[in-house]
């Protein structure tokens, strides 16, 4: 679906893929003027190749720094849109996660994005701090006395009371918790899932953080309060989708098993990782 702003022009601030934006932009131009073409775009943008826009849209070419500036001219972007487009291209084309994260943060700083999608930055913050889901559970427990210190001391690894306060305010903004008539926090939903709205990059950050926390737990938490194991298996690749469904079903069963437990007095973190240990590129060269 094309997100439109002025006239038939798609709003770039709704996109996290610059190639998808280019496709929607071209379709809208073609719809408004059947004579519009890739060749005409190249002429306006000062590009030598008459079909370069098509190649970029189809992921057959990347944009260089100079190419980005040419496209900005051809797309007729204003200053805010131009800055967003530059960072969006870098975010999409960066191979290193830290580089991608740096440019994603720049996208989140956009004033226009804050107006159109104010929740996206808070969602990024929620999944970028491993302890936010834990605080969501603790702040609504019977043991919470309203003081951040009572939470910060219980979380392992320990965090500061200031981090707890910031997390609570974040949970309120996201409407994950609310104050009830008794002046106590309560959860708005029993289960929080990422949903389709959360960017894959944001979830990637969360999983990286949880892997780091898991390493610390392996060293600091006794075996009575943890269960860490691993399996190395041989499997036909055609069975991988079925195996993933089995893991998804297991997660659903765990959620159902714990979601209505009124006597809960502990919080656990359950992480599940599955990945191929075979390098396809190496095998294909033999």
C-alpha positions in Angstrom: 0.0 0.0 0.0 1.3 3.4 -1.0 1.6 5.9 1.9 0.8 9.3 0.4 1.5 12.9 1.4 1.6 15.9 -1.0 -0.5 15.0 -4.0 0.3 11.4 -5.1 3.8 11.4 -3.6 4.5 8.6 -1.1 5.8 9.7 2.3 9.3 8.4 2.7 8.9 8.5 6.5 6.6 5.5 6.4 9.3 3.3 4.8 12.2 1.2 6.2 13.2 0.0 2.8 14.3 2.6 0.3 13.9 0.2 -2.6 10.2 -0.2 -1.7 9.9 3.5 -1.4 11.4 4.0 -4.9 9.0 1.4 -6.3 5.9 3.1 -4.8 7.2 6.5 -5.8 7.7 5.4 -9.4 4.3 3.7 -9.5 2.6 6.9 -8.2 4.4 9.0 -10.8 3.5 6.6 -13.6 -0.1 6.6 -12.4 -0.3 10.4 -12.5 1.6 10.6 -15.8 1.7 7.7 -18.2 4.5 9.3 -20.1 6.8 9.2 -17.1 9.7 6.7 -17.5 12.9 5.5 -16.1 14.7 7.3 -18.8 13.0 10.6 -17.8 14.0 10.1 -14.2 17.6 9.5 -15.1 17.6 12.7 -17.2 16.2 14.7 -14.2 18.6 13.1 -11.8 21.7 13.6 -14.0 22.3 9.8 -14.4 24.0 8.3 -17.4 22.2 5.0 -17.3 18.6 5.3 -18.6 17.3 2.4 -16.4 19.4 2.8 -13.3 16.3 3.5 -11.1 14.8 0.2 -12.3 18.0 -1.7 -11.4 18.1 -0.1 -7.9 14.5 -0.9 -7.3 15.1 -4.5 -8.2 18.1 -4.8 -5.9 20.5 -5.3 -8.8 22.4 -2.1 -8.0 23.3 -0.2 -4.8 23.5 3.6 -4.4 26.9 5.2 -3.9 27.2 8.5 -2.0 27.0 10.5 -5.2 24.2 8.3 -6.5 22.1 9.1 -3.4 22.5 12.9 -4.1 21.5 12.3 -7.8 18.4 10.4 -6.6 17.5 13.2 -4.1 17.4 15.6 -7.1 15.3 13.2 -9.2 12.9 12.4 -6.4 12.5 16.2 -5.6 13.0 15.7 -1.9 13.0 18.5 0.6 15.6 18.9 3.3 13.9 16.6 5.9 13.1 14.0 3.3 16.7 14.2 1.9 18.3 13.6 5.3 15.9 10.7 6.0 16.6 9.2 2.5 20.4 9.3 3.1 20.2 7.5 6.4 17.6 5.0 5.0 20.0 4.1 2.2 22.9 3.6 4.6 20.7 1.6 7.0 19.6 -0.7 4.2 23.0 -1.1 2.6 25.2 -1.5 5.7 26.5 -5.0 6.2 27.6 -4.5 9.8 25.0 -4.5 12.5 26.6 -1.6 14.5 26.6 0.5 11.3 22.9 -0.3 10.7 22.1 0.5 14.2 23.8 3.9 14.0 21.8 4.8 10.9 18.5 3.5 12.4 19.0 5.7 15.4 19.4 8.7 13.0 16.1 7.7 11.3 14.4 7.7 14.7 15.6 11.3 15.3 13.6 12.6 12.4 11.1 15.2 13.6 8.6 14.2 10.9 8.9 10.5 11.9 8.1 11.5 15.5 4.9 13.1 14.3 3.8 10.3 12.1 5.0 7.3 14.1 5.8 8.5 17.7 5.7 4.9 19.1 8.5 3.6 16.9 11.2 5.2 18.9 9.7 3.9 22.2 9.4 0.4 20.7 13.1 0.6 19.8 14.0 1.6 23.3 11.8 -1.1 24.8 13.6 -3.9 22.9 17.0 -2.4 23.2 17.1 -2.8 27.0 16.9 -6.4 28.1 15.4 -5.5 31.5 12.3 -3.6 30.3 10.1 -6.8 30.0 11.4 -7.8 33.4 10.4 -4.5 35.0 7.0 -4.8 33.4 6.5 -7.9 35.4 8.0 -6.6 38.7 6.3 -3.2 38.8 2.9 -4.9 38.7 3.8 -7.5 41.4 2.5 -7.4 45.0 6.1 -6.9 46.3 6.5 -3.6 44.5 6.4 -0.8 47.1 6.5 2.1 44.6 10.2 2.6 45.0 12.7 2.0 42.2 15.3 0.6 44.6 13.0 -2.3 45.4 13.2 -3.4 41.8 16.8 -2.5 40.9 18.1 -4.7 43.7 16.1 -7.7 42.6 17.1 -7.8 39.0 20.1 -9.8 37.9 22.4 -8.4 36.6 21.7 -5.4 38.8 20.6 -2.1 37.2 20.3 1.4 38.7 17.1 2.9 40.2 17.3 5.6 37.5 17.1 2.9 34.9 14.1 1.5 36.6 12.3 4.9 36.7 13.0 5.4 33.0 11.8 2.0 32.1 8.5 2.6 34.0 7.9 5.8 32.1 8.6 4.0 28.9 6.1 1.2 29.8 3.5 3.9 30.5 4.0 5.6 27.2 3.8 2.3 25.3 0.6 1.6 27.3 2.0 -1.7 28.5 1.1 -0.7 32.1 -1.4 1.7 33.7 -2.3 3.0 37.1 -5.5 1.4 38.5 -8.0 2.9 41.0 -6.0 1.7 43.9 -2.9 3.6 42.8 -1.1 0.4 41.7 0.3 -0.4 38.3 -1.3 -3.2 36.4 -0.6 -4.7 33.0 -2.9 -3.7 30.1 -2.3 -7.1 28.5 -1.1 -10.4 30.1 1.3 -11.1 27.2 3.3 -8.6 25.1 4.5 -9.9 21.7 6.6 -8.0 19.2 3.9 -8.1 16.5 4.4 -7.2 12.8 4.9 -3.5 13.6 8.3 -4.0 15.3 11.2 -3.6 12.9 13.4 -6.8 12.5 16.4 -4.6 13.3 14.9 -3.7 16.7 14.3 -7.3 17.6 17.8 -8.2 16.4 19.1 -5.8 19.0 17.0 -7.4 21.7 18.2 -10.9 20.9 21.8 -9.8 20.9 21.3 -8.3 24.4 19.7 -11.4 25.7 22.6 -13.6 24.4 24.9 -11.3 26.5 22.7 -11.7 29.5 22.6 -15.5 29.0 26.4 -15.7 29.1 26.4 -13.8 32.4 23.7 -16.0 33.8 25.7 -19.1 33.0 28.5 -17.8 35.3 26.5 -16.2 38.1 23.3 -18.2 38.5 23.4 -21.6 40.2 22.1 -24.7 38.4 19.1 -25.0 40.6 17.7 -21.8 39.1 18.7 -22.3 35.4 18.6 -24.9 32.7 21.0 -24.4 29.9 21.6 -27.1 27.3 22.4 -27.6 23.6 21.9 -30.1 20.9 23.8 -30.6 17.6 21.6 -32.4 15.1 21.7 -33.6 11.5 18.5 -32.8 9.6 17.2 -32.6 6.1 16.7 -29.0 5.2 13.2 -29.7 4.0 12.3 -30.5 7.6 13.5 -27.1 9.0 10.1 -25.3 8.5 8.4 -28.2 10.5 11.0 -27.9 13.2 10.5 -24.1 13.5 6.7 -24.8 13.8 7.4 -27.2 16.7 9.5 -24.5 18.5 6.8 -21.9 17.9 4.2 -24.3 19.3 6.4 -24.9 22.4 6.6 -21.1 23.0 2.9 -20.8 22.8 2.4 -23.6 25.2 4.8 -22.0 27.7 3.0 -18.7 27.4 -0.3 -20.3 28.1 1.1 -22.3 31.0 2.4 -19.2 32.7 0.0 -16.4 31.6 -2.7 -17.1 34.2 -0.5 -18.0 37.2 -1.8 -15.8 40.0 0.7 -17.3 42.5 3.8 -16.3 40.5 6.8 -15.4 42.7 9.7 -15.5 40.2 10.5 -14.2 36.8 12.5 -16.3 34.3 14.0 -15.6 30.9 13.5 -18.3 28.3 15.7 -18.0 25.1 15.6 -20.4 22.2 18.2 -20.4 19.5 18.4 -22.5 16.4 20.8 -22.0 13.5 22.6 -23.8 10.7 26.2 -24.7 11.5 27.1 -25.3 7.9 28.8 -22.7 5.6 27.0 -23.0 2.3 29.5 -20.8 0.5 32.4 -23.1 1.5 30.5 -26.2 0.5 29.6 -24.7 -2.9 33.3 -24.0 -3.8 34.2 -27.7 -3.5 
